[in-house]
Amino acid sequence: MKKLKKNKQILSSFLITCPVCGKKGFSVKQVLDDIPYFGEVLETFASCKFCGYKAHDILPLGENKYPKKQEVFVSSKKELSIRVVKSKYCSIEIPEVGLKIQPGPESESYISNIEGVIDRIIDSLKTISVVKHEKKKDIEEEISKLEKAKEGKSKITIIFRDPTGQSAIIRKVK
Ligand SMILES: [Zn+2]
């Protein structure tokens, strides 16, 4: 086993037939990661060298059953560094901004922090504003509220709902 970062280990790496283009160029890499205050997760990275299709998933190992509803009140920059493990079944709601993001088939699992979660939401809102011109003004307002929260200039509540209990909000224990 090859050692990566301190807590990361490559478990396996192999080549299979790509589910999208059908050529044998889909390389899959499984990495075991130990996240402080959370436990072990199995992370899978996969990509096709022919068509560029990519897949990524995170599977928590062990008995990590977290509450189905968890909230983070972002009132200052301090909260931005709170770690988040978000499964693909997790929905995100920000009442102050009027946002509700339901998990869809394209929904991704990821490990990040509150700042990263806000960045991802801003990115997806920017993509939507290109598609839905008529809603451009509303979306720009939502983006500016999120950006203010990142600067610690406005307060928002981020509600994570995961019926599978695989998502975790990790506040460091001192
Ligand atoms: Zn392919």
Boltz pocket constraint, residues with backbone or C-beta under 6 A from the ligand:
constraints:
  - pocket:
      binder: B
      contacts: [[A, 18], [A, 19], [A, 20], [A, 21], [A, 22], [A, 23], [A, 48], [A, 49], [A, 50], [A, 51], [A, 52], [A, 53]]
      max_distance: 6.0
